[in-house]
């Protein structure tokens, strides 16, 4: 077997590194393209039901993904509320009505993922609602939280649960 010279080895390693980097960039680019597409499709999406009617589905979705809900929100979906102490130390809050007649809540931390969510339901016409799930990271290990912005995959998951046909149409065009 022929031994590679030092220069040849450096060139070979540089080539592998560049190829690996380009592969990472390609997958990152695909993820960004998908996120941009979902944003364009889902940000203006109006559910054809009131926020009050849609809200339990949004709460169940968050709970099913491992994000702890506040006591009133647990009761709203037919589950037992956490105890007083658990509620007192939670970083989230149960749903409250906003000034525009919408709804807002925040989950507690999913400690395995290091994230939590704020969900906002905004009235959109007489019997319509728009929902945004904002992902928040940070505050599990330190007091510094930062918003990571809307989570369009979570929005798509809600659409799958509430209107599978509309979700299929969105997914059919997704990169």
C-alpha positions, 0 to 999 in steps of 0.5 A, spaced: 500 500 500 502 506 498 503 511 503 500 518 502 505 524 502 503 529 508 501 534 503 496 529 499 493 527 506 492 535 508 488 536 501 484 529 502 482 531 509 480 538 507 476 535 501 472 531 506 471 537 511 469 541 505 464 536 503 461 534 510 460 542 510 457 542 504 452 537 506 451 540 513 449 547 509 444 543 504 440 540 510 440 547 513 438 550 507 432 545 506 430 546 513 430 553 512 426 553 506 421 548 509 420 553 515 419 559 510 414 555 506 410 553 512 410 560 515 408 563 508 402 558 508 400 558 516 401 565 518 395 567 514 391 561 516 384 562 519 381 556 522 374 557 521 372 556 528 372 561 534 378 561 538 374 558 544 372 552 540 379 551 537 383 552 544 382 545 547 385 542 541 391 547 542 392 545 549 392 538 548 397 538 542 402 542 547 401 537 552 401 531 548 408 533 546 410 533 553 409 541 555 406 541 562 400 546 562 397 550 568 392 548 572 386 551 569 388 549 562 389 541 565 382 542 567 379 545 560 382 538 557 379 534 562 385 532 566 387 533 573 390 539 575 397 539 578 398 541 585 398 548 588 406 547 589 407 545 582 403 551 580 406 556 584 413 554 582 411 553 574 414 558 569 408 557 565 401 560 566 394 558 564 390 561 559 387 568 560 383 572 555 387 578 551 384 585 550 382 583 543 378 577 545 383 572 544 387 567 548 394 566 551 397 561 555 404 559 556 407 552 558 412 550 563 418 547 561 419 541 557 426 539 561 428 534 556 428 539 551 430 545 554 424 549 551 417 551 553 411 555 549 407 561 549 400 560 545 396 565 542 389 565 539 387 571 535 380 572 533 380 573 525 373 574 523 366 572 526 368 565 527 375 565 526 381 564 529 389 564 528 394 561 532 401 562 533 406 557 537 412 561 540 418 557 542 422 559 548 429 556 550 433 558 555 431 558 562 431 551 565 438 552 567 439 559 567 434 565 568 435 568 561 430 566 556 430 567 549 424 567 544 426 562 538 420 565 534 414 561 531 414 554 531 411 552 524 411 545 525 407 545 531 402 550 527 402 544 522 401 539 527 395 543 530 392 543 523 393 536 522 389 535 528 383 540 526 383 540 519 387 534 516 385 536 508 388 543 509 394 540 512 395 535 507 394 541 502 400 545 505 404 538 506 403 537 499 407 543 497 412 543 502 420 542 500 
